[in-house]
Amino acid sequence: MPAPLATEAGYLLARAGGRAISDLNRALQAHGLRSRHYTVLLVAAENGTLSQRDLGELLGIDPSAVVTIVDDLERDGLVLREPHPDDRRSRRIVATGKGRTRLAELTPLARAVDDDLLGGLDADERQTLLDLVQRVAHG
């Protein structure tokens, strides 16, 4: 790595993030999903009250991409678009029973990818890294 890049936080974070996404995509490929599908399914299972727009804002995904991701998950029977109780114009994205089952199958894969990515760090270093990256990611 060129010396100037070794001290560029943005480059290093992007490189680490790119590696994490590539590795997760490879792990999910056999299940017909990608990292964005996994994160949307995870959030839909945790919080079934979010609209597509809310999901996009929460996950930092372009609204048109969220529509495509939710379409894919809905086509596979993993999520449903339900009427939002507080906004007739909006639909909330809710994980189905099949979606929750699939998520339970995929979560160990995602954890294994994280374990591999962070394999060179001990438990305290991992926690410190997560704390710092959260602070950077959320301002």
C-alpha positions as CSV (number, residue, x, y, z in Angstrom):
1,M,0.0,0.0,0.0
2,P,1.4,3.4,-0.9
3,A,2.5,5.2,2.3
4,P,0.1,8.2,1.9
5,L,-2.9,5.8,1.7
6,A,-1.9,4.1,5.0
7,T,-2.9,7.3,6.9
8,E,-6.0,8.2,4.9
9,A,-8.9,7.2,7.2
10,G,-11.5,7.5,4.5
11,Y,-9.6,5.2,2.2
12,L,-8.9,2.6,4.9
13,L,-12.6,2.6,6.1
14,A,-13.8,2.2,2.5
15,R,-11.3,-0.6,1.8
16,A,-12.4,-2.4,5.0
17,G,-16.0,-1.9,4.2
18,G,-15.6,-3.1,0.7
19,R,-13.9,-6.2,1.9
20,A,-16.7,-6.9,4.4
21,I,-19.4,-6.4,1.8
22,S,-17.5,-8.6,-0.8
23,D,-17.0,-11.4,1.8
24,L,-20.6,-11.2,2.9
25,N,-21.9,-11.2,-0.7
26,R,-19.8,-14.4,-1.4
27,A,-21.3,-16.1,1.8
28,L,-24.8,-15.1,0.8
29,Q,-24.5,-16.0,-2.9
30,A,-25.6,-19.6,-2.4
31,H,-28.8,-18.3,-0.8
32,G,-29.6,-16.0,-3.7
33,L,-29.0,-12.9,-1.6
34,R,-26.6,-10.0,-1.3
35,S,-25.5,-8.0,1.7
36,R,-28.2,-5.3,1.1
37,H,-30.9,-8.0,1.1
38,Y,-29.5,-9.3,4.4
39,T,-29.4,-5.9,6.1
40,V,-33.0,-5.0,4.9
41,L,-34.3,-8.4,6.1
42,L,-32.5,-8.0,9.4
43,V,-34.0,-4.5,10.0
44,A,-37.5,-5.7,8.9
45,A,-37.3,-8.6,11.3
46,E,-36.2,-6.3,14.2
47,N,-38.5,-3.4,13.5
48,G,-41.6,-4.1,11.3
49,T,-42.8,-0.6,11.5
50,L,-40.4,1.1,9.0
51,S,-41.4,2.2,5.5
52,Q,-39.2,1.7,2.5
53,R,-38.2,5.4,2.8
54,D,-37.3,4.9,6.5
55,L,-35.3,1.8,5.7
56,G,-33.3,3.7,3.0
57,E,-32.5,6.5,5.4
58,L,-31.6,4.2,8.2
59,L,-29.3,2.0,6.1
60,G,-28.0,4.8,3.8
61,I,-29.4,3.1,0.7
62,D,-30.8,5.1,-2.2
63,P,-34.7,4.9,-2.3
64,S,-34.8,3.4,-5.7
65,A,-32.4,0.7,-4.6
66,V,-34.6,0.0,-1.5
67,V,-37.6,-0.6,-3.8
68,T,-35.6,-3.2,-5.8
69,I,-34.3,-4.9,-2.7
70,V,-37.7,-5.1,-1.1
71,D,-39.2,-6.4,-4.4
72,D,-36.6,-9.2,-4.4
73,L,-37.3,-10.1,-0.8
74,E,-41.0,-10.0,-1.3
75,R,-40.8,-12.1,-4.4
76,D,-39.0,-14.7,-2.3
77,G,-41.7,-14.5,0.4
78,L,-39.2,-13.1,3.0
79,V,-41.0,-9.8,3.6
80,L,-44.4,-8.2,3.1
81,R,-45.4,-4.7,2.4
82,E,-48.3,-3.9,4.8
83,P,-50.3,-0.8,5.1
84,H,-48.7,1.7,7.5
85,P,-51.2,2.3,10.3
86,D,-50.2,6.0,10.6
87,D,-49.8,6.9,6.9
88,R,-52.1,5.5,4.2
89,R,-49.7,6.5,1.4
90,S,-46.9,4.4,2.9
91,R,-46.3,0.7,3.4
92,R,-44.2,-0.8,6.2
93,I,-41.8,-3.6,5.5
94,V,-42.4,-6.6,7.7
95,A,-40.4,-9.9,7.8
96,T,-42.5,-13.0,7.2
97,G,-42.1,-16.3,9.1
98,K,-40.1,-17.6,6.2
99,G,-38.0,-14.4,6.3
100,R,-37.3,-14.9,10.0
101,T,-36.4,-18.5,9.4
102,R,-34.0,-17.5,6.6
103,L,-32.5,-14.8,8.8
104,A,-31.8,-17.3,11.5
105,E,-30.0,-19.4,8.9
106,L,-28.0,-16.4,7.5
107,T,-27.0,-14.8,10.8
108,P,-24.3,-17.4,11.5
109,L,-22.8,-16.8,8.0
110,A,-22.7,-13.0,8.6
111,R,-21.1,-13.6,12.0
112,A,-18.5,-15.9,10.5
113,V,-17.7,-13.2,7.9
114,D,-17.2,-10.7,10.7
115,D,-15.1,-13.1,12.7
116,D,-12.8,-13.6,9.7
117,L,-12.6,-9.9,9.0
118,L,-11.7,-9.1,12.6
119,G,-9.7,-12.3,13.1
120,G,-6.5,-10.4,13.9
121,L,-8.1,-8.5,16.8
122,D,-8.7,-9.7,20.3
123,A,-12.1,-9.1,22.0
124,D,-11.1,-5.8,23.5
125,E,-9.7,-4.5,20.2
126,R,-12.9,-5.6,18.4
127,Q,-15.1,-3.7,20.8
128,T,-12.9,-0.6,20.6
129,L,-13.0,-0.8,16.8
130,L,-16.8,-1.1,16.8
131,D,-17.2,1.8,19.2
132,L,-15.0,4.0,17.1
133,V,-16.5,3.1,13.8
134,Q,-20.0,3.7,15.2
135,R,-18.9,7.2,16.3
136,V,-17.4,7.9,12.9
137,A,-20.3,6.4,11.0
138,H,-23.0,8.3,12.9
139,G,-21.1,11.6,13.4
